[in-house]
């Protein structure tokens, strides 16, 4: 019964060759991938969406009240 692979065998299998690593590095330095970005913050997006929805709700109620519908 063969034993499980040691972590060094798994790490060795996942390592790219020098040519492949150079291709990956070159791809990451081109185009849209070359721009350094701030980390994505989903909570900020949720709060922004809540503010926009609330703003549109208040705007629509104001327009309805101004038009005499509400």
mmCIF file as Biopython writes it, N, C-alpha, C and O atoms, coordinates in Angstrom:
data_model
#
loop_
_atom_site.group_PDB
_atom_site.id
_atom_site.type_symbol
_atom_site.label_atom_id
_atom_site.label_alt_id
_atom_site.label_comp_id
_atom_site.label_asym_id
_atom_site.label_entity_id
_atom_site.label_seq_id
_atom_site.pdbx_PDB_ins_code
_atom_site.Cartn_x
_atom_site.Cartn_y
_atom_site.Cartn_z
_atom_site.occupancy
_atom_site.B_iso_or_equiv
_atom_site.auth_seq_id
_atom_site.auth_asym_id
_atom_site.pdbx_PDB_model_num
ATOM 1   N N  . UNK A ? 1  ? 0.842   -1.171 0.000   1.0 0.0 1  A 1 
ATOM 2   C CA . UNK A ? 1  ? 0.000   0.000  0.000   1.0 0.0 1  A 1 
ATOM 3   C C  . UNK A ? 1  ? 0.894   1.243  0.000   1.0 0.0 1  A 1 
ATOM 4   O O  . UNK A ? 1  ? 1.626   1.480  0.961   1.0 0.0 1  A 1 
ATOM 5   N N  . UNK A ? 2  ? 0.837   2.032  -1.072  1.0 0.0 2  A 1 
ATOM 6   C CA . UNK A ? 2  ? 1.686   3.220  -1.131  1.0 0.0 2  A 1 
ATOM 7   C C  . UNK A ? 2  ? 1.163   4.306  -0.200  1.0 0.0 2  A 1 
ATOM 8   O O  . UNK A ? 2  ? -0.044  4.460  -0.017  1.0 0.0 2  A 1 
ATOM 9   N N  . UNK A ? 3  ? 2.091   5.053  0.381   1.0 0.0 3  A 1 
ATOM 10  C CA . UNK A ? 3  ? 1.732   6.136  1.293   1.0 0.0 3  A 1 
ATOM 11  C C  . UNK A ? 3  ? 1.316   7.380  0.521   1.0 0.0 3  A 1 
ATOM 12  O O  . UNK A ? 3  ? 1.543   7.472  -0.686  1.0 0.0 3  A 1 
ATOM 13  N N  . UNK A ? 4  ? 0.715   8.326  1.207   1.0 0.0 4  A 1 
ATOM 14  C CA . UNK A ? 4  ? 0.323   9.571  0.533   1.0 0.0 4  A 1 
ATOM 15  C C  . UNK A ? 4  ? 1.559   10.355 0.109   1.0 0.0 4  A 1 
ATOM 16  O O  . UNK A ? 4  ? 2.644   10.221 0.675   1.0 0.0 4  A 1 
ATOM 17  N N  . UNK A ? 5  ? 1.344   11.170 -0.900  1.0 0.0 5  A 1 
ATOM 18  C CA . UNK A ? 5  ? 2.466   11.973 -1.388  1.0 0.0 5  A 1 
ATOM 19  C C  . UNK A ? 5  ? 2.882   12.975 -0.322  1.0 0.0 5  A 1 
ATOM 20  O O  . UNK A ? 5  ? 2.047   13.527 0.395   1.0 0.0 5  A 1 
ATOM 21  N N  . UNK A ? 6  ? 4.168   13.197 -0.235  1.0 0.0 6  A 1 
ATOM 22  C CA . UNK A ? 6  ? 4.656   14.182 0.728   1.0 0.0 6  A 1 
ATOM 23  C C  . UNK A ? 6  ? 4.422   15.585 0.166   1.0 0.0 6  A 1 
ATOM 24  O O  . UNK A ? 6  ? 4.297   15.742 -1.049  1.0 0.0 6  A 1 
ATOM 25  N N  . UNK A ? 7  ? 4.361   16.592 1.013   1.0 0.0 7  A 1 
ATOM 26  C CA . UNK A ? 7  ? 4.134   17.964 0.525   1.0 0.0 7  A 1 
ATOM 27  C C  . UNK A ? 7  ? 5.183   18.426 -0.469  1.0 0.0 7  A 1 
ATOM 28  O O  . UNK A ? 7  ? 4.887   19.224 -1.358  1.0 0.0 7  A 1 
ATOM 29  N N  . UNK A ? 8  ? 6.411   17.933 -0.329  1.0 0.0 8  A 1 
ATOM 30  C CA . UNK A ? 8  ? 7.447   18.361 -1.269  1.0 0.0 8  A 1 
ATOM 31  C C  . UNK A ? 8  ? 7.166   17.823 -2.663  1.0 0.0 8  A 1 
ATOM 32  O O  . UNK A ? 8  ? 7.466   18.497 -3.649  1.0 0.0 8  A 1 
ATOM 33  N N  . UNK A ? 9  ? 6.596   16.621 -2.771  1.0 0.0 9  A 1 
ATOM 34  C CA . UNK A ? 9  ? 6.248   16.076 -4.080  1.0 0.0 9  A 1 
ATOM 35  C C  . UNK A ? 9  ? 5.131   16.895 -4.725  1.0 0.0 9  A 1 
ATOM 36  O O  . UNK A ? 9  ? 5.161   17.148 -5.929  1.0 0.0 9  A 1 
ATOM 37  N N  . UNK A ? 10 ? 4.155   17.305 -3.931  1.0 0.0 10 A 1 
ATOM 38  C CA . UNK A ? 10 ? 3.049   18.096 -4.463  1.0 0.0 10 A 1 
ATOM 39  C C  . UNK A ? 10 ? 3.554   19.470 -4.891  1.0 0.0 10 A 1 
ATOM 40  O O  . UNK A ? 10 ? 3.183   19.961 -5.957  1.0 0.0 10 A 1 
ATOM 41  N N  . UNK A ? 11 ? 4.397   20.095 -4.070  1.0 0.0 11 A 1 
ATOM 42  C CA . UNK A ? 11 ? 4.945   21.403 -4.424  1.0 0.0 11 A 1 
ATOM 43  C C  . UNK A ? 11 ? 5.782   21.316 -5.692  1.0 0.0 11 A 1 
ATOM 44  O O  . UNK A ? 11 ? 5.745   22.217 -6.529  1.0 0.0 11 A 1 
ATOM 45  N N  . UNK A ? 12 ? 6.527   20.245 -5.830  1.0 0.0 12 A 1 
ATOM 46  C CA . UNK A ? 12 ? 7.364   20.067 -7.009  1.0 0.0 12 A 1 
ATOM 47  C C  . UNK A ? 12 ? 6.497   19.887 -8.249  1.0 0.0 12 A 1 
ATOM 48  O O  . UNK A ? 12 ? 6.848   20.381 -9.321  1.0 0.0 12 A 1 
ATOM 49  N N  . UNK A ? 13 ? 5.375   19.192 -8.123  1.0 0.0 13 A 1 
ATOM 50  C CA . UNK A ? 13 ? 4.497   18.964 -9.262  1.0 0.0 13 A 1 
ATOM 51  C C  . UNK A ? 13 ? 3.787   20.252 -9.683  1.0 0.0 13 A 1 
ATOM 52  O O  . UNK A ? 13 ? 3.481   20.409 -10.865 1.0 0.0 13 A 1 
ATOM 53  N N  . UNK A ? 14 ? 3.516   21.172 -8.768  1.0 0.0 14 A 1 
ATOM 54  C CA . UNK A ? 14 ? 2.810   22.406 -9.081  1.0 0.0 14 A 1 
ATOM 55  C C  . UNK A ? 14 ? 3.725   23.494 -9.622  1.0 0.0 14 A 1 
ATOM 56  O O  . UNK A ? 14 ? 3.231   24.477 -10.174 1.0 0.0 14 A 1 
ATOM 57  N N  . UNK A ? 15 ? 5.021   23.359 -9.485  1.0 0.0 15 A 1 
ATOM 58  C CA . UNK A ? 15 ? 5.952   24.395 -9.915  1.0 0.0 15 A 1 
ATOM 59  C C  . UNK A ? 15 ? 6.017   24.435 -11.436 1.0 0.0 15 A 1 
ATOM 60  O O  . UNK A ? 15 ? 6.096   23.398 -12.095 1.0 0.0 15 A 1 
ATOM 61  N N  . UNK A ? 16 ? 5.983   25.646 -11.984 1.0 0.0 16 A 1 
ATOM 62  C CA . UNK A ? 16 ? 6.062   25.825 -13.428 1.0 0.0 16 A 1 
ATOM 63  C C  . UNK A ? 16 ? 7.510   25.788 -13.888 1.0 0.0 16 A 1 
ATOM 64  O O  . UNK A ? 16 ? 8.434   26.082 -13.130 1.0 0.0 16 A 1 
ATOM 65  N N  . UNK A ? 17 ? 7.678   25.422 -15.138 1.0 0.0 17 A 1 
ATOM 66  C CA . UNK A ? 17 ? 9.022   25.492 -15.707 1.0 0.0 17 A 1 
ATOM 67  C C  . UNK A ? 17 ? 9.394   26.966 -15.870 1.0 0.0 17 A 1 
ATOM 68  O O  . UNK A ? 17 ? 8.529   27.839 -15.807 1.0 0.0 17 A 1 
ATOM 69  N N  . UNK A ? 18 ? 10.665  27.234 -16.078 1.0 0.0 18 A 1 
ATOM 70  C CA . UNK A ? 18 ? 11.119  28.622 -16.207 1.0 0.0 18 A 1 
ATOM 71  C C  . UNK A ? 18 ? 10.470  29.311 -17.407 1.0 0.0 18 A 1 
ATOM 72  O O  . UNK A ? 18 ? 10.120  30.489 -17.332 1.0 0.0 18 A 1 
ATOM 73  N N  . UNK A ? 19 ? 10.310  28.580 -18.512 1.0 0.0 19 A 1 
ATOM 74  C CA . UNK A ? 19 ? 9.688   29.166 -19.702 1.0 0.0 19 A 1 
ATOM 75  C C  . UNK A ? 19 ? 8.220   29.490 -19.447 1.0 0.0 19 A 1 
ATOM 76  O O  . UNK A ? 19 ? 7.739   30.556 -19.831 1.0 0.0 19 A 1 
ATOM 77  N N  . UNK A ? 20 ? 7.510   28.567 -18.798 1.0 0.0 20 A 1 
ATOM 78  C CA . UNK A ? 20 ? 6.100   28.818 -18.495 1.0 0.0 20 A 1 
ATOM 79  C C  . UNK A ? 20 ? 5.941   29.957 -17.495 1.0 0.0 20 A 1 
ATOM 80  O O  . UNK A ? 20 ? 5.032   30.775 -17.631 1.0 0.0 20 A 1 
ATOM 81  N N  . UNK A ? 21 ? 6.809   30.017 -16.501 1.0 0.0 21 A 1 
ATOM 82  C CA . UNK A ? 21 ? 6.736   31.102 -15.520 1.0 0.0 21 A 1 
ATOM 83  C C  . UNK A ? 21 ? 7.018   32.443 -16.190 1.0 0.0 21 A 1 
ATOM 84  O O  . UNK A ? 21 ? 6.410   33.452 -15.834 1.0 0.0 21 A 1 
ATOM 85  N N  . UNK A ? 22 ? 7.935   32.464 -17.160 1.0 0.0 22 A 1 
ATOM 86  C CA . UNK A ? 22 ? 8.222   33.699 -17.889 1.0 0.0 22 A 1 
ATOM 87  C C  . UNK A ? 22 ? 7.005   34.141 -18.698 1.0 0.0 22 A 1 
ATOM 88  O O  . UNK A ? 22 ? 6.725   35.337 -18.787 1.0 0.0 22 A 1 
ATOM 89  N N  . UNK A ? 23 ? 6.279   33.188 -19.290 1.0 0.0 23 A 1 
ATOM 90  C CA . UNK A ? 23 ? 5.060   33.524 -20.033 1.0 0.0 23 A 1 
ATOM 91  C C  . UNK A ? 23 ? 4.004   34.107 -19.101 1.0 0.0 23 A 1 
ATOM 92  O O  . UNK A ? 23 ? 3.349   35.093 -19.440 1.0 0.0 23 A 1 
ATOM 93  N N  . UNK A ? 24 ? 3.839   33.501 -17.934 1.0 0.0 24 A 1 
ATOM 94  C CA . UNK A ? 24 ? 2.857   33.995 -16.961 1.0 0.0 24 A 1 
ATOM 95  C C  . UNK A ? 24 ? 3.240   35.396 -16.498 1.0 0.0 24 A 1 
ATOM 96  O O  . UNK A ? 24 ? 2.387   36.281 -16.442 1.0 0.0 24 A 1 
ATOM 97  N N  . UNK A ? 25 ? 4.498   35.604 -16.171 1.0 0.0 25 A 1 
ATOM 98  C CA . UNK A ? 25 ? 4.952   36.925 -15.727 1.0 0.0 25 A 1 
ATOM 99  C C  . UNK A ? 25 ? 4.761   37.972 -16.822 1.0 0.0 25 A 1 
ATOM 100 O O  . UNK A ? 25 ? 4.362   39.103 -16.543 1.0 0.0 25 A 1 
ATOM 101 N N  . UNK A ? 26 ? 5.045   37.596 -18.058 1.0 0.0 26 A 1 
ATOM 102 C CA . UNK A ? 26 ? 4.851   38.520 -19.175 1.0 0.0 26 A 1 
ATOM 103 C C  . UNK A ? 26 ? 3.392   38.879 -19.369 1.0 0.0 26 A 1 
ATOM 104 O O  . UNK A ? 26 ? 3.068   40.032 -19.651 1.0 0.0 26 A 1 
ATOM 105 N N  . UNK A ? 27 ? 2.508   37.905 -19.221 1.0 0.0 27 A 1 
ATOM 106 C CA . UNK A ? 27 ? 1.075   38.162 -19.359 1.0 0.0 27 A 1 
ATOM 107 C C  . UNK A ? 27 ? 0.578   39.096 -18.260 1.0 0.0 27 A 1 
ATOM 108 O O  . UNK A ? 27 ? -0.238  39.983 -18.511 1.0 0.0 27 A 1 
ATOM 109 N N  . UNK A ? 28 ? 1.074   38.892 -17.048 1.0 0.0 28 A 1 
ATOM 110 C CA . UNK A ? 28 ? 0.620   39.716 -15.928 1.0 0.0 28 A 1 
ATOM 111 C C  . UNK A ? 28 ? 1.132   41.147 -16.005 1.0 0.0 28 A 1 
ATOM 112 O O  . UNK A ? 28 ? 0.610   42.021 -15.313 1.0 0.0 28 A 1 
ATOM 113 N N  . UNK A ? 29 ? 2.132   41.405 -16.821 1.0 0.0 29 A 1 
ATOM 114 C CA . UNK A ? 29 ? 2.683   42.750 -16.959 1.0 0.0 29 A 1 
ATOM 115 C C  . UNK A ? 29 ? 2.094   43.502 -18.151 1.0 0.0 29 A 1 
ATOM 116 O O  . UNK A ? 29 ? 2.458   44.653 -18.393 1.0 0.0 29 A 1 
ATOM 117 N N  . UNK A ? 30 ? 1.183   42.862 -18.903 1.0 0.0 30 A 1 
ATOM 118 C CA . UNK A ? 30 ? 0.613   43.493 -20.091 1.0 0.0 30 A 1 
ATOM 119 C C  . UNK A ? 30 ? -0.835  43.894 -19.863 1.0 0.0 30 A 1 
ATOM 120 O O  . UNK A ? 30 ? -1.545  43.289 -19.059 1.0 0.0 30 A 1 
ATOM 121 N N  . UNK A ? 31 ? -1.257  44.921 -20.580 1.0 0.0 31 A 1 
ATOM 122 C CA . UNK A ? 31 ? -2.661  45.279 -20.667 1.0 0.0 31 A 1 
ATOM 123 C C  . UNK A ? 31 ? -3.317  45.572 -19.335 1.0 0.0 31 A 1 
ATOM 124 O O  . UNK A ? 31 ? -2.750  46.238 -18.469 1.0 0.0 31 A 1 
ATOM 125 N N  . UNK A ? 32 ? -4.523  45.058 -19.193 1.0 0.0 32 A 1 
ATOM 126 C CA . UNK A ? 32 ? -5.336  45.362 -18.015 1.0 0.0 32 A 1 
ATOM 127 C C  . UNK A ? 32 ? -4.735  44.753 -16.752 1.0 0.0 32 A 1 
ATOM 128 O O  . UNK A ? 32 ? -5.014  45.227 -15.651 1.0 0.0 32 A 1 
ATOM 129 N N  . UNK A ? 33 ? -3.930  43.728 -16.888 1.0 0.0 33 A 1 
ATOM 130 C CA . UNK A ? 33 ? -3.336  43.077 -15.723 1.0 0.0 33 A 1 
ATOM 131 C C  . UNK A ? 33 ? -2.174  43.867 -15.132 1.0 0.0 33 A 1 
ATOM 132 O O  . UNK A ? 33 ? -1.741  43.585 -14.014 1.0 0.0 33 A 1 
ATOM 133 N N  . UNK A ? 34 ? -1.670  44.846 -15.865 1.0 0.0 34 A 1 
ATOM 134 C CA . UNK A ? 34 ? -0.499  45.581 -15.391 1.0 0.0 34 A 1 
ATOM 135 C C  . UNK A ? 34 ? -0.861  46.697 -14.415 1.0 0.0 34 A 1 
ATOM 136 O O  . UNK A ? 34 ? 0.023   47.252 -13.763 1.0 0.0 34 A 1 
ATOM 137 N N  . UNK A ? 35 ? -2.143  47.033 -14.304 1.0 0.0 35 A 1 
ATOM 138 C CA . UNK A ? 35 ? -2.573  48.132 -13.438 1.0 0.0 35 A 1 
ATOM 139 C C  . UNK A ? 35 ? -2.749  47.619 -12.017 1.0 0.0 35 A 1 
ATOM 140 O O  . UNK A ? 35 ? -3.441  46.629 -11.777 1.0 0.0 35 A 1 
ATOM 141 N N  . UNK A ? 36 ? -2.113  48.308 -11.085 1.0 0.0 36 A 1 
ATOM 142 C CA . UNK A ? 36 ? -2.260  47.945 -9.672  1.0 0.0 36 A 1 
ATOM 143 C C  . UNK A ? 36 ? -3.589  48.501 -9.177  1.0 0.0 36 A 1 
ATOM 144 O O  . UNK A ? 36 ? -3.877  49.684 -9.360  1.0 0.0 36 A 1 
ATOM 145 N N  . UNK A ? 37 ? -4.393  47.660 -8.556  1.0 0.0 37 A 1 
ATOM 146 C CA . UNK A ? 37 ? -5.719  48.072 -8.112  1.0 0.0 37 A 1 
ATOM 147 C C  . UNK A ? 37 ? -5.858  47.947 -6.610  1.0 0.0 37 A 1 
ATOM 148 O O  . UNK A ? 37 ? -5.152  47.176 -5.960  1.0 0.0 37 A 1 
ATOM 149 N N  . UNK A ? 38 ? -6.798  48.735 -6.067  1.0 0.0 38 A 1 
ATOM 150 C CA . UNK A ? 38 ? -7.140  48.606 -4.659  1.0 0.0 38 A 1 
ATOM 151 C C  . UNK A ? 38 ? -7.935  47.316 -4.480  1.0 0.0 38 A 1 
ATOM 152 O O  . UNK A ? 38 ? -8.561  46.847 -5.430  1.0 0.0 38 A 1 
ATOM 153 N N  . UNK A ? 39 ? -7.923  46.742 -3.298  1.0 0.0 39 A 1 
ATOM 154 C CA . UNK A ? 39 ? -8.701  45.520 -3.080  1.0 0.0 39 A 1 
ATOM 155 C C  . UNK A ? 39 ? -10.199 45.799 -3.199  1.0 0.0 39 A 1 
ATOM 156 O O  . UNK A ? 39 ? -10.670 46.887 -2.869  1.0 0.0 39 A 1 
ATOM 157 N N  . UNK A ? 40 ? -10.931 44.804 -3.671  1.0 0.0 40 A 1 
ATOM 158 C CA . UNK A ? 40 ? -12.378 44.929 -3.837  1.0 0.0 40 A 1 
ATOM 159 C C  . UNK A ? 40 ? -13.048 44.931 -2.472  1.0 0.0 40 A 1 
ATOM 160 O O  . UNK A ? 40 ? -12.737 44.099 -1.621  1.0 0.0 40 A 1 
ATOM 161 N N  . UNK A ? 41 ? -13.963 45.862 -2.266  1.0 0.0 41 A 1 
ATOM 162 C CA . UNK A ? 41 ? -14.663 45.974 -0.983  1.0 0.0 41 A 1 
ATOM 163 C C  . UNK A ? 41 ? -16.158 45.817 -1.225  1.0 0.0 41 A 1 
ATOM 164 O O  . UNK A ? 41 ? -16.827 46.780 -1.599  1.0 0.0 41 A 1 
ATOM 165 N N  . UNK A ? 42 ? -16.691 44.619 -1.018  1.0 0.0 42 A 1 
ATOM 166 C CA . UNK A ? 42 ? -18.110 44.391 -1.316  1.0 0.0 42 A 1 
ATOM 167 C C  . UNK A ? 42 ? -19.055 45.169 -0.407  1.0 0.0 42 A 1 
ATOM 168 O O  . UNK A ? 42 ? -20.140 45.549 -0.847  1.0 0.0 42 A 1 
ATOM 169 N N  . UNK A ? 43 ? -18.676 45.418 0.850   1.0 0.0 43 A 1 
ATOM 170 C CA . UNK A ? 43 ? -19.565 46.172 1.742   1.0 0.0 43 A 1 
ATOM 171 C C  . UNK A ? 43 ? -19.759 47.603 1.250   1.0 0.0 43 A 1 
ATOM 172 O O  . UNK A ? 43 ? -20.854 48.154 1.358   1.0 0.0 43 A 1 
ATOM 173 N N  . UNK A ? 44 ? -18.716 48.196 0.717   1.0 0.0 44 A 1 
ATOM 174 C CA . UNK A ? 44 ? -18.833 49.547 0.167   1.0 0.0 44 A 1 
ATOM 175 C C  . UNK A ? 44 ? -19.813 49.546 -1.002  1.0 0.0 44 A 1 
ATOM 176 O O  . UNK A ? 44 ? -20.616 50.470 -1.139  1.0 0.0 44 A 1 
ATOM 177 N N  . UNK A ? 45 ? -19.754 48.529 -1.835  1.0 0.0 45 A 1 
ATOM 178 C CA . UNK A ? 45 ? -20.669 48.425 -2.963  1.0 0.0 45 A 1 
ATOM 179 C C  . UNK A ? 45 ? -22.108 48.255 -2.485  1.0 0.0 45 A 1 
ATOM 180 O O  . UNK A ? 45 ? -23.021 48.859 -3.047  1.0 0.0 45 A 1 
ATOM 181 N N  . UNK A ? 46 ? -22.319 47.440 -1.456  1.0 0.0 46 A 1 
ATOM 182 C CA . UNK A ? 46 ? -23.669 47.233 -0.919  1.0 0.0 46 A 1 
ATOM 183 C C  . UNK A ? 46 ? -24.227 48.550 -0.381  1.0 0.0 46 A 1 
ATOM 184 O O  . UNK A ? 46 ? -25.373 48.899 -0.664  1.0 0.0 46 A 1 
ATOM 185 N N  . UNK A ? 47 ? -23.421 49.285 0.396   1.0 0.0 47 A 1 
ATOM 186 C CA . UNK A ? 47 ? -23.886 50.566 0.937   1.0 0.0 47 A 1 
ATOM 187 C C  . UNK A ? 47 ? -24.146 51.582 -0.172  1.0 0.0 47 A 1 
ATOM 188 O O  . UNK A ? 47 ? -25.092 52.365 -0.085  1.0 0.0 47 A 1 
ATOM 189 N N  . UNK A ? 48 ? -23.325 51.577 -1.202  1.0 0.0 48 A 1 
ATOM 190 C CA . UNK A ? 48 ? -23.543 52.474 -2.329  1.0 0.0 48 A 1 
ATOM 191 C C  . UNK A ? 48 ? -24.858 52.143 -3.028  1.0 0.0 48 A 1 
ATOM 192 O O  . UNK A ? 48 ? -25.630 53.042 -3.362  1.0 0.0 48 A 1 
ATOM 193 N N  . UNK A ? 49 ? -25.113 50.861 -3.247  1.0 0.0 49 A 1 
ATOM 194 C CA . UNK A ? 49 ? -26.368 50.459 -3.880  1.0 0.0 49 A 1 
ATOM 195 C C  . UNK A ? 49 ? -27.569 50.827 -3.014  1.0 0.0 49 A 1 
ATOM 196 O O  . UNK A ? 49 ? -28.594 51.273 -3.530  1.0 0.0 49 A 1 
ATOM 197 N N  . UNK A ? 50 ? -27.449 50.644 -1.703  1.0 0.0 50 A 1 
ATOM 198 C CA . UNK A ? 50 ? -28.539 51.020 -0.803  1.0 0.0 50 A 1 
ATOM 199 C C  . UNK A ? 50 ? -28.795 52.527 -0.872  1.0 0.0 50 A 1 
ATOM 200 O O  . UNK A ? 50 ? -29.949 52.955 -0.879  1.0 0.0 50 A 1 
ATOM 201 N N  . UNK A ? 51 ? -27.746 53.323 -0.922  1.0 0.0 51 A 1 
ATOM 202 C CA . UNK A ? 51 ? -27.899 54.774 -1.003  1.0 0.0 51 A 1 
ATOM 203 C C  . UNK A ? 51 ? -28.547 55.186 -2.323  1.0 0.0 51 A 1 
ATOM 204 O O  . UNK A ? 51 ? -29.398 56.075 -2.342  1.0 0.0 51 A 1 
ATOM 205 N N  . UNK A ? 52 ? -28.157 54.556 -3.413  1.0 0.0 52 A 1 
ATOM 206 C CA . UNK A ? 52 ? -28.737 54.885 -4.717  1.0 0.0 52 A 1 
ATOM 207 C C  . UNK A ? 52 ? -30.215 54.515 -4.748  1.0 0.0 52 A 1 
ATOM 208 O O  . UNK A ? 52 ? -31.036 55.297 -5.227  1.0 0.0 52 A 1 
ATOM 209 N N  . UNK A ? 53 ? -30.565 53.337 -4.246  1.0 0.0 53 A 1 
ATOM 210 C CA . UNK A ? 53 ? -31.969 52.911 -4.227  1.0 0.0 53 A 1 
ATOM 211 C C  . UNK A ? 53 ? -32.794 53.840 -3.344  1.0 0.0 53 A 1 
ATOM 212 O O  . UNK A ? 53 ? -33.900 54.232 -3.717  1.0 0.0 53 A 1 
ATOM 213 N N  . UNK A ? 54 ? -32.263 54.195 -2.176  1.0 0.0 54 A 1 
ATOM 214 C CA . UNK A ? 54 ? -32.981 55.116 -1.288  1.0 0.0 54 A 1 
ATOM 215 C C  . UNK A ? 54 ? -33.145 56.484 -1.951  1.0 0.0 54 A 1 
ATOM 216 O O  . UNK A ? 54 ? -34.204 57.103 -1.848  1.0 0.0 54 A 1 
ATOM 217 N N  . UNK A ? 55 ? -32.103 56.950 -2.627  1.0 0.0 55 A 1 
ATOM 218 C CA . UNK A ? 55 ? -32.184 58.236 -3.322  1.0 0.0 55 A 1 
ATOM 219 C C  . UNK A ? 55 ? -33.233 58.234 -4.416  1.0 0.0 55 A 1 
ATOM 220 O O  . UNK A ? 55 ? -34.005 59.185 -4.536  1.0 0.0 55 A 1 
ATOM 221 N N  . UNK A ? 56 ? -33.272 57.178 -5.217  1.0 0.0 56 A 1 
ATOM 222 C CA . UNK A ? 56 ? -34.291 57.084 -6.263  1.0 0.0 56 A 1 
ATOM 223 C C  . UNK A ? 56 ? -35.690 56.970 -5.665  1.0 0.0 56 A 1 
ATOM 224 O O  . UNK A ? 56 ? -36.648 57.503 -6.226  1.0 0.0 56 A 1 
ATOM 225 N N  . UNK A ? 57 ? -35.814 56.283 -4.537  1.0 0.0 57 A 1 
ATOM 226 C CA . UNK A ? 57 ? -37.120 56.167 -3.878  1.0 0.0 57 A 1 
ATOM 227 C C  . UNK A ? 57 ? -37.609 57.536 -3.417  1.0 0.0 57 A 1 
ATOM 228 O O  . UNK A ? 57 ? -38.763 57.900 -3.645  1.0 0.0 57 A 1 
ATOM 229 N N  . UNK A ? 58 ? -36.727 58.288 -2.769  1.0 0.0 58 A 1 
ATOM 230 C CA . UNK A ? 58 ? -37.110 59.628 -2.323  1.0 0.0 58 A 1 
ATOM 231 C C  . UNK A ? 58 ? -37.420 60.541 -3.503  1.0 0.0 58 A 1 
ATOM 232 O O  . UNK A ? 58 ? -38.357 61.338 -3.443  1.0 0.0 58 A 1 
ATOM 233 N N  . UNK A ? 59 ? -36.648 60.431 -4.563  1.0 0.0 59 A 1 
ATOM 234 C CA . UNK A ? 59 ? -36.894 61.234 -5.757  1.0 0.0 59 A 1 
ATOM 235 C C  . UNK A ? 59 ? -38.254 60.905 -6.364  1.0 0.0 59 A 1 
ATOM 236 O O  . UNK A ? 59 ? -39.005 61.808 -6.732  1.0 0.0 59 A 1 
ATOM 237 N N  . UNK A ? 60 ? -38.570 59.627 -6.469  1.0 0.0 60 A 1 
ATOM 238 C CA . UNK A ? 60 ? -39.853 59.239 -7.062  1.0 0.0 60 A 1 
ATOM 239 C C  . UNK A ? 60 ? -41.020 59.679 -6.187  1.0 0.0 60 A 1 
ATOM 240 O O  . UNK A ? 60 ? -42.056 60.094 -6.707  1.0 0.0 60 A 1 
ATOM 241 N N  . UNK A ? 61 ? -40.870 59.595 -4.865  1.0 0.0 61 A 1 
ATOM 242 C CA . UNK A ? 61 ? -41.936 60.075 -3.978  1.0 0.0 61 A 1 
ATOM 243 C C  . UNK A ? 61 ? -42.093 61.588 -4.085  1.0 0.0 61 A 1 
ATOM 244 O O  . UNK A ? 61 ? -43.211 62.101 -4.066  1.0 0.0 61 A 1 
ATOM 245 N N  . UNK A ? 62 ? -40.989 62.293 -4.196  1.0 0.0 62 A 1 
ATOM 246 C CA . UNK A ? 62 ? -41.056 63.746 -4.368  1.0 0.0 62 A 1 
ATOM 247 C C  . UNK A ? 62 ? -41.734 64.134 -5.669  1.0 0.0 62 A 1 
ATOM 248 O O  . UNK A ? 62 ? -42.541 65.063 -5.689  1.0 0.0 62 A 1 
ATOM 249 N N  . UNK A ? 63 ? -41.425 63.447 -6.745  1.0 0.0 63 A 1 
ATOM 250 C CA . UNK A ? 63 ? -42.061 63.731 -8.038  1.0 0.0 63 A 1 
ATOM 251 C C  . UNK A ? 63 ? -43.550 63.416 -7.975  1.0 0.0 63 A 1 
ATOM 252 O O  . UNK A ? 63 ? -44.368 64.172 -8.500  1.0 0.0 63 A 1 
ATOM 253 N N  . UNK A ? 64 ? -43.908 62.301 -7.333  1.0 0.0 64 A 1 
ATOM 254 C CA . UNK A ? 64 ? -45.319 61.936 -7.213  1.0 0.0 64 A 1 
ATOM 255 C C  . UNK A ? 64 ? -46.078 62.963 -6.378  1.0 0.0 64 A 1 
ATOM 256 O O  . UNK A ? 64 ? -47.211 63.314 -6.705  1.0 0.0 64 A 1 
ATOM 257 N N  . UNK A ? 65 ? -45.466 63.440 -5.313  1.0 0.0 65 A 1 
ATOM 258 C CA . UNK A ? 65 ? -46.124 64.440 -4.471  1.0 0.0 65 A 1 
ATOM 259 C C  . UNK A ? 65 ? -46.247 65.768 -5.218  1.0 0.0 65 A 1 
ATOM 260 O O  . UNK A ? 65 ? -47.274 66.440 -5.118  1.0 0.0 65 A 1 
ATOM 261 N N  . UNK A ? 66 ? -45.229 66.144 -5.952  1.0 0.0 66 A 1 
ATOM 262 C CA . UNK A ? 66 ? -45.248 67.378 -6.734  1.0 0.0 66 A 1 
ATOM 263 C C  . UNK A ? 66 ? -46.324 67.326 -7.822  1.0 0.0 66 A 1 
ATOM 264 O O  . UNK A ? 66 ? -46.973 68.331 -8.113  1.0 0.0 66 A 1 
ATOM 265 N N  . UNK A ? 67 ? -46.505 66.137 -8.424  1.0 0.0 67 A 1 
ATOM 266 C CA . UNK A ? 67 ? -47.501 65.975 -9.479  1.0 0.0 67 A 1 
ATOM 267 C C  . UNK A ? 67 ? -48.906 65.799 -8.916  1.0 0.0 67 A 1 
ATOM 268 O O  . UNK A ? 67 ? -49.872 65.795 -9.678  1.0 0.0 67 A 1 
ATOM 269 N N  . UNK A ? 68 ? -49.041 65.655 -7.608  1.0 0.0 68 A 1 
ATOM 270 C CA . UNK A ? 68 ? -50.350 65.518 -6.993  1.0 0.0 68 A 1 
ATOM 271 C C  . UNK A ? 68 ? -50.899 64.109 -7.027  1.0 0.0 68 A 1 
ATOM 272 O O  . UNK A ? 68 ? -52.094 63.911 -6.809  1.0 0.0 68 A 1 
ATOM 273 N N  . UNK A ? 69 ? -50.062 63.127 -7.294  1.0 0.0 69 A 1 
ATOM 274 C CA . UNK A ? 69 ? -50.502 61.736 -7.355  1.0 0.0 69 A 1 
ATOM 275 C C  . UNK A ? 69 ? -50.483 61.112 -5.978  1.0 0.0 69 A 1 
ATOM 276 O O  . UNK A ? 69 ? -51.317 60.260 -5.669  1.0 0.0 69 A 1 
ATOM 277 N N  . UNK A ? 70 ? -49.566 61.515 -5.169  1.0 0.0 70 A 1 
ATOM 278 C CA . UNK A ? 70 ? -49.358 60.870 -3.857  1.0 0.0 70 A 1 
ATOM 279 C C  . UNK A ? 70 ? -49.660 61.820 -2.746  1.0 0.0 70 A 1 
ATOM 280 O O  . UNK A ? 70 ? -49.543 61.458 -1.576  1.0 0.0 70 A 1 
#
